[in-house]
Amino acid sequence: MTDHPHHLYSAWEDAIKGLDEAVDAFRTAVGGMAGDLEDKDVAVLANEVSKRKKAAYEAWETYVNAAGFGRI
């Protein structure tokens, strides 16, 4: 049995925290002052959420594959 890749799990946790922060920033900006935002500002925030979501998924995939739980 291989050693558990704790460092990869930690990387996934960090990616999830980054995603949470990006989502919170998006919600705050859009919910708090939607009338003051331009479409490009919303697009930038939405793109950041998308990038963070992709990074979190990739970190999870790397962790699961390395931990021997199966292939994603």
C-alpha positions in Angstrom: 0.0 0.0 0.0 1.3 3.5 -0.8 1.7 6.3 1.6 -1.2 8.6 1.8 -0.4 11.8 -0.2 -1.3 14.3 2.6 0.4 17.1 0.7 -2.0 16.6 -2.3 -5.0 16.7 0.0 -3.7 19.9 1.5 -3.3 21.4 -2.0 -6.9 20.4 -2.7 -8.1 22.1 0.5 -6.2 25.3 -0.4 -7.8 25.2 -3.9 -11.2 24.9 -2.3 -10.5 27.8 0.0 -9.5 29.9 -3.1 -12.7 28.9 -4.8 -14.8 29.9 -1.8 -13.0 33.2 -1.6 -13.7 33.9 -5.4 -17.3 32.9 -5.0 -17.7 35.2 -2.0 -16.1 38.1 -3.8 -18.5 37.5 -6.8 -21.6 37.3 -4.6 -20.6 40.4 -2.6 -19.9 42.4 -5.7 -23.0 41.3 -7.6 -25.4 41.2 -4.7 -24.2 44.4 -2.9 -23.9 46.8 -5.8 -25.1 45.2 -8.9 -26.2 48.5 -10.5 -22.7 49.9 -10.1 -20.9 47.0 -11.9 -20.2 47.0 -15.6 -20.6 43.8 -17.5 -16.8 43.5 -17.9 -16.4 43.6 -14.1 -18.9 40.8 -13.6 -17.2 38.8 -16.4 -13.8 39.2 -14.7 -15.2 38.0 -11.3 -17.1 35.1 -13.0 -13.9 34.1 -14.9 -12.0 34.0 -11.6 -14.6 31.7 -10.1 -14.3 29.5 -13.1 -10.5 29.3 -12.9 -10.7 28.5 -9.2 -13.3 25.8 -9.8 -11.0 24.2 -12.4 -8.0 24.4 -10.1 -10.0 22.7 -7.3 -11.2 19.9 -9.5 -7.7 19.3 -10.9 -6.2 19.2 -7.3 -8.9 16.7 -6.3 -8.3 14.6 -9.3 -4.5 14.5 -8.6 -5.1 13.6 -4.9 -7.6 10.8 -5.7 -5.4 9.3 -8.4 -2.3 9.5 -6.2 -4.1 8.1 -3.1 -5.0 4.9 -5.1 -8.8 5.4 -4.7 -9.2 4.9 -8.4 -8.8 7.0 -11.5 -10.9 10.0 -12.3 
